[in-house]
Amino acid sequence: MGTVFSFDVRGGDPGAIQAALREAVAGLHRVDEVFSTYRDDSEVSRLARGELTVEECDPMVAEVLDLGAEAERASDGWFSMRYEGRLDPTGIVKGWSAERAALRLAEAGATGVSVNGGGDVQLLGVPAPERPWRVGVSDPLRPGGLAAVVSASGVPELAVATSGTAERGTHIVDPRTGRSAVTDLLAVTVVAPRLTWADCWATAAFAMGSREALEWLEALPDVEALLITAGDEVRCTGGLAARLG
């Protein structure tokens, strides 16, 4: 997937957690084998070339394609699993795989889980009694600075995903033109219960531009967002303040 994953796991039986952590890491490697668009022998690459059918692929492929299709419908096509006419589910796989790894650790008995995949984070439970998980949101205009701190206080699960140009440059494609998205935005951070959707919505919102994105994000259930424009303007959904701290 071309990124680094990190884990912070609290509580649970040490033996069970270690076993689950090994499974989660192995699962991430398996996801990379199946979904990498940089590997000619990956199942997704072979599927895109017509060498495999979905039914012949690992069941994960059908699951991800169904989720991606749902994201395309919900975003009116602003989220897409195609790049230059070719199947490319990259925009959903990272968030989905990090969420999947976090859930595996929670199922093993962990009382607090944080899985960070390239800066996008799935949080479950708490790191300690009476202390919630917190995630810093980088300020794209001030390297090393924070635009906000998101808190998971009072909720059993929370995900934070950011799309923008600060870390990786121009890499988000406008699915309606097939070219790099040109908008007034530098970064979009989405806060939602699950990282699969937070990641998709952040990507789609960035491609839309701030005005359309803010209206669309406001209408999504259980979703809050922070948008930072190239003009150093900060816009946010109405309920975001309750998730900061």
Beta strands, then each sheet from edge to edge (+ up, - down):
strand 1: 5-10
strand 2: 82-83
strand 3: 86-87
strand 4: 112-117
strand 5: 120-125
strand 6: 134-138
strand 7: 146-151
strand 8: 157-164
strand 9: 173-174
strand 10: 179-180
strand 11: 185-192
strand 12: 224-229
strand 13: 234-236
sheet 1: 1+ 4- 5+ 8- 11+ 12- 13+
sheet 2: 2+ 3-
sheet 3: 6+ 7-
sheet 4: 9+ 10-
end
